[in-house]
Amino acid sequence: MPLDEASKGTGPMSTGLGTITGGAGLPDWNPELDDVLVCRQVRQETADVKTFVFSARKPCLFRFKPGQFLTLELSIGGETIHRSYTISSSAARPYRLSITVKRVPGGPVSNWLHDTLKPGDEIRAVGPMGDFTLPETGAASTKYLFLSGGSGITPSMSMTRTLADLGEDTDIVFIHAARSPSDVIFRHELDLMARHAQRLRVAHTCEALTGEPGWPGFTGRVSLAMLQLMAPDLMERTVYVCGPSPFMAAVRSMLEGAGFDMARYNQESFNFEELGLDAQPSAPEAAPAEAAPVPEAAAPVAAATFKVAFAKTGKTIDCSADTTILDAARRSGVRLPASCARGLCGTCKSKKVSGEVTMKHAGGIRQREIDQGQILLCCSKPTSDLVIDR
């Protein structure tokens, strides 16, 4: 997503918590001008989780709100693949940024990153993007519950690191669910932060205690009773939840059942690392309820239908002019990479070989890519027959 004019230059940096000044003389990173990031460090967090630290090729500042993500453009096996990862570093440290990636069995991107990417290597990226962030005003004075499962810890970690770096005395209960103690990401850093911040309380729960029989934390899956023990004032807090889809669905259900004010509930709207693809396709829309009969004269005119051919797989589907290509493909049983389904993350970016579309995106594609024939399948509707390089 291109940076807006107000955020360019050497002025204050917006973090969603106010502004930070500094870095006089350094420009902001602008992926419209140079989208290359250089890997500077790789850190092993757990047995299957690594953090990758990046900077630009020339010194610059990264402007983002804690909780936002980057979309990487990677060349793997001769194919260009786009995957999105939440920034895990502090927005108050603008000189470098990091992503923290869990290895997914069979996942082409996470395994490539773990096995191949090393300091000095260059990748391309676009961002930052996303609205799973802290509010622009009043963030430091709000009481929070950050609740995460697995690698969904990254946005909460970025938020907590940012608040800590800014010296904000913010009331945070940070709860993380993991498979075992050895799988708790950022465990020691969180414990250290909690020792230095009087109003940061950290609690972990693990499904199994493999390798640590003296585990001091909670055991078992997150439940309402457990949340009430960890955060007795749960009903007064603003909640941010991120993790695997079943985890988020269970948390949402238990809070709704407890009468929690869901206006103060925030959930990451898509998850990048599931189903062995490093990205979770959005659920298809439910079939509409059968409509009552209407007089023939009032019946709407059916939208035109076009053929969409996928060049690499040899499959062809029908897609009406009022349906996105992604939705039509899924209804026809064609599986395509996608995450947000809102034109935001860029995961479904594809080359249009021929034909025309209408596309209303939310920043997940750059103008120069559009000029080169790229489209986002999740927000593109055909206006003619199409051939897509998929």
C-alpha positions in Angstrom: 0.0 0.0 0.0 1.6 3.3 -0.9 2.4 5.6 1.9 0.2 8.7 1.9 1.8 12.1 1.4 1.3 13.1 5.0 3.5 10.3 6.2 6.4 10.9 3.9 9.6 12.8 4.7 11.2 13.3 8.1 8.2 14.5 10.1 6.5 12.7 13.0 5.8 9.0 12.8 2.2 7.8 13.4 2.0 4.6 15.4 -1.7 4.6 16.3 -0.7 5.8 19.7 0.2 9.3 18.8 3.4 10.4 17.0 7.1 9.8 17.4 9.6 12.3 16.1 13.2 11.4 15.2 15.3 10.1 12.4 16.0 13.6 11.1 17.3 13.5 7.6 16.2 9.9 6.8 13.4 9.3 4.4 10.5 7.0 5.0 10.5 3.6 3.3 8.3 3.8 0.3 7.6 0.5 -1.6 6.3 2.5 -4.5 9.9 3.8 -5.1 11.9 0.8 -3.8 10.2 -2.3 -2.5 13.3 -4.3 -1.7 14.0 -5.4 1.9 17.3 -6.8 3.0 17.4 -9.6 5.7 19.7 -8.4 8.4 19.2 -11.1 11.1 17.4 -14.5 11.6 16.5 -15.5 15.1 15.3 -18.9 16.2 12.3 -18.3 18.6 11.2 -21.9 19.1 11.8 -25.2 17.3 9.5 -24.2 14.4 9.4 -20.4 14.7 11.9 -17.9 13.4 12.0 -14.1 13.4 13.4 -12.3 10.3 14.7 -8.8 10.7 14.8 -6.5 7.7 15.9 -3.0 6.7 15.9 -1.2 3.4 18.9 -1.1 1.1 19.5 2.5 2.1 18.9 3.9 5.6 15.2 4.9 6.1 12.4 4.8 8.6 9.5 2.3 8.6 6.2 3.9 9.5 3.5 1.4 10.6 0.9 0.9 13.3 1.4 -2.0 15.6 -0.7 -4.9 14.4 -0.3 -4.2 10.7 1.2 -6.6 8.2 3.5 -6.7 5.1 2.8 -8.7 2.0 6.0 -10.4 0.7 6.6 -11.1 -3.0 8.8 -14.2 -3.2 10.2 -16.2 -6.2 10.0 -19.9 -5.2 10.5 -22.7 -7.6 10.2 -20.4 -10.6 6.8 -19.1 -9.4 6.0 -15.7 -7.8 4.1 -16.2 -4.6 2.6 -13.5 -2.3 2.2 -14.1 1.4 1.3 -11.7 4.2 2.9 -11.7 7.7 2.2 -9.4 10.6 5.0 -7.2 11.7 6.2 -8.4 15.1 8.6 -5.6 16.0 7.9 -2.3 17.8 6.5 0.6 15.8 8.6 2.8 18.1 11.8 1.4 16.6 11.5 2.6 13.0 15.0 1.7 11.7 14.3 -2.0 11.1 11.2 -4.2 11.2 10.7 -7.9 11.7 8.2 -10.7 10.9 7.9 -13.9 13.0 7.0 -17.0 11.0 5.9 -20.5 12.1 7.0 -23.4 9.8 3.8 -24.9 8.4 4.0 -28.6 7.3 3.8 -28.5 3.5 3.6 -24.7 3.4 5.8 -23.5 0.5 6.5 -20.1 1.8 7.1 -20.7 5.5 9.4 -23.6 4.7 11.3 -21.6 2.1 11.8 -18.7 4.6 13.0 -21.1 7.3 15.3 -23.1 5.0 16.6 -20.5 2.6 16.4 -16.9 3.7 19.6 -15.7 5.4 21.2 -12.4 6.3 22.1 -10.4 3.2 19.3 -11.9 1.1 16.9 -9.5 -0.5 13.1 -9.9 -0.9 10.3 -7.6 -2.2 7.5 -6.4 0.0 4.5 -4.0 0.0 2.9 -2.4 3.0 2.3 -1.8 5.8 -1.4 -2.6 5.6 -4.3 -3.7 7.9 -6.7 -2.2 10.4 -6.2 -4.7 13.3 -4.5 -1.9 15.3 -4.7 0.1 18.5 -6.9 3.2 18.3 -5.4 6.6 17.3 -6.4 8.2 20.6 -6.7 7.0 24.1 -4.7 3.8 23.4 -2.4 4.2 26.4 -5.2 4.8 28.9 -7.3 1.8 27.8 -7.3 -1.5 29.7 -6.5 -4.3 27.3 -6.7 -8.0 27.1 -4.4 -9.4 24.3 -5.3 -13.0 23.7 -3.4 -15.1 21.1 -2.9 -18.6 20.0 0.2 -20.0 18.3 1.8 -17.7 15.8 -1.2 -15.3 16.2 0.9 -13.8 19.0 2.7 -11.4 16.6 0.3 -8.5 16.4 -0.2 -8.5 20.2 3.6 -8.6 20.6 4.1 -5.6 18.3 1.4 -3.7 20.3 3.0 -4.6 23.6 6.5 -3.8 22.5 5.4 -0.5 21.1 3.6 0.6 24.3 6.6 -0.5 26.4 9.1 1.4 24.2 7.0 4.5 24.5 7.1 4.2 28.3 3.3 4.1 28.5 2.0 2.8 31.8 -0.7 0.8 30.1 -2.8 -1.9 31.8 -2.4 -5.0 29.7 -3.2 -8.6 30.4 -1.4 -10.7 27.8 -2.6 -14.3 27.5 -1.1 -16.7 25.1 -2.1 -20.3 24.3 0.5 -22.8 23.0 0.8 -26.6 22.5 3.6 -26.9 25.1 6.0 -24.7 27.1 8.7 -25.0 24.5 6.2 -23.7 21.9 5.5 -20.4 23.7 6.9 -17.7 21.4 8.6 -14.7 23.0 8.2 -16.4 26.4 11.3 -15.0 28.1 11.0 -11.5 26.6 7.4 -11.3 27.8 8.4 -12.4 31.3 11.2 -9.8 31.3 8.8 -7.0 30.1 6.3 -8.0 32.8 9.0 -7.6 35.5 9.7 -4.1 34.3 6.2 -2.9 33.7 4.0 -2.9 36.7 0.7 -3.0 34.9 1.6 -5.7 32.3 0.5 -9.2 33.4 1.5 -12.2 31.3 -0.1 -15.6 31.5 0.4 -18.7 29.3 -1.6 -21.8 29.0 -0.4 -25.0 27.3 -2.3 -28.1 26.1 0.5 -30.4 27.2 3.5 -30.1 29.5 6.0 -32.1 27.4 9.5 -31.3 28.5 8.6 -29.1 31.5 7.0 -31.0 34.3 7.4 -28.0 36.7 5.5 -25.7 34.3 4.2 -22.7 36.4 1.5 -21.6 34.1 -2.0 -22.8 33.2 -2.8 -26.1 31.5 -5.5 -26.8 29.0 -7.4 -24.9 26.3 -8.6 -21.4 27.0 -12.0 -21.3 28.8 -14.1 -18.6 30.2 -13.3 -19.7 33.8 -9.6 -19.5 32.9 -10.0 -16.0 31.4 -11.8 -14.9 34.6 -8.9 -16.2 36.7 -6.3 -14.5 34.5 -8.2 -11.3 34.2 -10.9 -10.9 36.9 -11.9 -7.5 35.4 -12.3 -9.2 32.0 -15.7 -7.4 31.3 -14.0 -4.0 31.6 -11.3 -4.6 29.1 -10.9 -4.0 25.4 -10.0 -7.3 23.8 -7.7 -8.1 20.8 -7.7 -11.7 19.6 -5.6 -13.4 17.0 -4.8 -17.1 16.3 -6.1 -20.0 14.3 -9.6 -19.7 13.1 -11.1 -22.3 15.5 -9.3 -20.6 18.4 -10.8 -17.2 17.5 -14.3 -18.6 17.0 -14.2 -20.3 20.4 -13.1 -17.1 22.1 -15.7 -15.0 20.4 -18.4 -17.5 21.3 -17.5 -17.7 25.0 -17.3 -13.9 25.3 -20.7 -13.4 23.6 -22.2 -16.1 25.8 -20.8 -14.3 28.9 -22.4 -11.0 27.9 -19.2 -9.2 27.0 -19.7 -5.9 25.2 -18.6 -7.0 21.7 -18.1 -3.3 20.7 -14.8 -3.7 22.6 -13.9 -6.9 20.8 -11.3 -6.9 18.0 -10.4 -9.9 16.0 -7.9 -10.3 13.2 -10.1 -10.9 10.2 -7.8 -13.3 8.4 -5.1 -15.7 9.2 -2.1 -16.3 7.0 -0.6 -19.6 8.1 -3.2 -22.4 8.0 -4.2 -25.3 5.8 -0.6 -26.0 4.8 -0.5 -23.0 2.4 0.9 -20.4 4.7 -2.4 -18.6 4.1 -6.0 -19.3 5.0 -8.6 -18.9 2.2 -11.6 -16.8 3.4 -14.7 -18.8 3.8 -17.1 -18.7 0.8 -20.2 -16.7 1.3 -23.2 -18.6 2.5 -25.8 -19.4 -0.1 -28.5 -16.8 -0.1 -31.9 -17.8 1.3 -34.5 -18.7 -1.3 -36.3 -15.5 -2.3 -40.1 -15.2 -2.5 -41.5 -15.2 -6.0 -41.8 -11.8 -7.6 -43.9 -10.7 -10.6 -42.2 -11.5 -13.8 -42.0 -7.8 -14.8 -40.1 -7.0 -11.6 -37.5 -9.7 -12.1 -33.9 -8.3 -12.3 -32.0 -8.6 -15.5 -29.5 -11.4 -15.1 -25.9 -10.3 -15.2 -23.8 -11.3 -18.2 -21.7 -14.4 -17.7 -18.1 -14.8 -19.0 -15.6 -17.6 -19.4 -12.5 -17.4 -17.1 -9.7 -19.7 -18.2 -6.8 -20.5 -15.9 -3.8 -21.0 -18.2 -1.6 -23.2 -16.0 -4.2 -25.6 -14.7 -6.2 -25.7 -17.9 -9.5 -25.2 -16.0 -12.2 -22.9 -17.2 -15.1 -21.6 -15.1 -18.2 -19.4 -15.7 -18.2 -16.1 -13.8 -21.0 -13.5 -13.9 -20.3 -9.8 -14.1 -21.5 -9.3 -10.6 -19.3 -12.0 -9.0 -15.6 -11.8 -8.1 -13.3 -14.2 -9.9 -12.3 -15.7 -6.5 -15.8 -16.4 -5.4 -16.7 -18.0 -8.8 -13.6 -20.1 -8.7 -14.4 -21.4 -5.2 -18.0 -22.2 -6.1 -16.6 -24.2 -9.0 -14.1 -26.1 -6.9 -11.0 -24.3 -8.1 -8.7 -23.5 -5.2 -6.7 -20.3 -5.4 -4.4 -18.6 -2.9 -6.2 -15.9 -1.0 -6.3 -14.5 2.5 -8.3 -11.3 3.2 -10.8 -11.4 0.3 -11.0 -7.6 0.6 -8.3 -6.4 -1.9 -6.0 -5.7 1.0 -3.2 -8.2 1.4 -2.2 -9.0 -2.2 -2.1 -12.8 -1.7 -4.4 -13.5 -4.7 -2.5 -11.2 -7.1 -2.4 -12.8 -10.5 -1.4 -11.9 -14.1 -4.3 -11.2 -16.5 -3.2 -12.6 -19.8 -6.2 -11.3 -21.7 -9.6 -9.8 -21.1 -10.9 -6.9 -19.0 -12.2 -6.6 -15.4 -13.4 -4.0 -13.0 -11.4 -4.0 -9.8 -12.0 -2.1 -6.5 -9.1 -2.8 -4.2 -8.1 -1.6 -0.7 -4.3 -1.1 -1.3 -3.1 -4.6 -1.9 -1.8 -3.8 -5.4 0.3 -1.0 -6.8 -0.5 1.1 -9.8 2.6 -0.1 -11.7 1.5 -3.7 -11.2 -2.0 -2.8 -12.5 -0.3 -1.2 -15.5 1.6 -4.5 -16.0 -1.7 -6.5 -16.1 -1.8 -7.7 -12.5 -5.2 -8.0 -10.8 -6.5 -9.1 -7.4 -8.9 -12.0 -7.9 -10.8 -11.3 -4.7 -12.0 -7.9 -5.9 -12.0 -8.2 -9.7 -15.2 -8.9 -11.7 -15.1 -9.8 -15.4 -16.4 -7.5 -18.1 -15.3 -9.9 -20.9 -13.9 -13.4 -21.3 -10.6 -13.8 -19.4 -7.4 -15.8 -19.4 -5.6 -15.8 -16.0 -2.0 -17.0 -15.5 -2.8 -19.5 -12.8 
